[in-house]
Amino acid sequence: MASSLTCAGVIWAFLSFLCAAASCVGFFMPYWLLGSQLEKSVSFGTFRRCSYPVRDESLQTTVMVEQCGRYASFQAIPSTEWRICTVVTGLGCGLLLLVALTALMGCCVSELISRNVGRMAGGIQFLGGKCFILHACAEGGHGGA
């Protein structure tokens, strides 16, 4: 199988894929913040949540739903900051996956990745990483949700 990547390029492709996969798993997992509410263990992230309160109109009380799931809609995400974080982190994941999958294809297809394409992929990867840095700075500046 011919490759358009050098040995360093193959290592870059492999590490890019591992980084993109870890970023996506972190994005989709609801364990960013852990705590308790109504004497139940709860956790949530920007995209999903576990054990969350729901108003039961028939009993006129709040009950805990003890399961994990995504928010019902984009507007159901608790705050504007969390919505922005979801979009920025999702964009970062998408960019990192795009570069990683292109780099992995470059391991199998000759002449797919030239020097200029490699530089462009590095720039896109930089932007994807920058999305995660912006997210971390925003979280640090606002103290979470």
Secondary structure in CASP SS format (residue, H / E / C, confidence):
PFRMAT SS
TARGET T0000
AUTHOR 0000-0000-0000
METHOD secondary structure of the structure
MODEL  1
M C 1.00
A C 1.00
S C 1.00
S C 1.00
L C 1.00
T C 1.00
C H 1.00
A H 1.00
G H 1.00
V H 1.00
I H 1.00
W H 1.00
A H 1.00
F H 1.00
L H 1.00
S H 1.00
F H 1.00
L H 1.00
C H 1.00
A H 1.00
A H 1.00
A H 1.00
S H 1.00
C H 1.00
V H 1.00
G H 1.00
F H 1.00
F H 1.00
M C 1.00
P C 1.00
Y C 1.00
W C 1.00
L E 1.00
L E 1.00
G E 1.00
S E 1.00
Q E 1.00
L C 1.00
E C 1.00
K E 1.00
S E 1.00
V E 1.00
S E 1.00
F E 1.00
G C 1.00
T C 1.00
F C 1.00
R E 1.00
R E 1.00
C E 1.00
S E 1.00
Y E 1.00
P E 1.00
V E 1.00
R E 1.00
D E 1.00
E C 1.00
S C 1.00
L C 1.00
Q C 1.00
T E 1.00
T E 1.00
V E 1.00
M E 1.00
V E 1.00
E E 1.00
Q E 1.00
C E 1.00
G E 1.00
R E 1.00
Y C 1.00
A C 1.00
S C 1.00
F H 1.00
Q H 1.00
A H 1.00
I C 1.00
P C 1.00
S C 1.00
T H 1.00
E H 1.00
W H 1.00
R H 1.00
I H 1.00
C H 1.00
T H 1.00
V H 1.00
V H 1.00
T H 1.00
G H 1.00
L H 1.00
G H 1.00
C H 1.00
G H 1.00
L H 1.00
L H 1.00
L H 1.00
L H 1.00
V H 1.00
A H 1.00
L H 1.00
T H 1.00
A H 1.00
L H 1.00
M H 1.00
G H 1.00
C H 1.00
C H 1.00
V C 1.00
S C 1.00
E C 1.00
L C 1.00
I C 1.00
S C 1.00
R H 1.00
N H 1.00
V H 1.00
G H 1.00
R H 1.00
M H 1.00
A H 1.00
G H 1.00
G H 1.00
I H 1.00
Q H 1.00
F H 1.00
L H 1.00
G H 1.00
G H 1.00
K H 1.00
C H 1.00
F H 1.00
I H 1.00
L H 1.00
H H 1.00
A H 1.00
C H 1.00
A H 1.00
E H 1.00
G H 1.00
G H 1.00
H H 1.00
G C 1.00
G C 1.00
A C 1.00
END
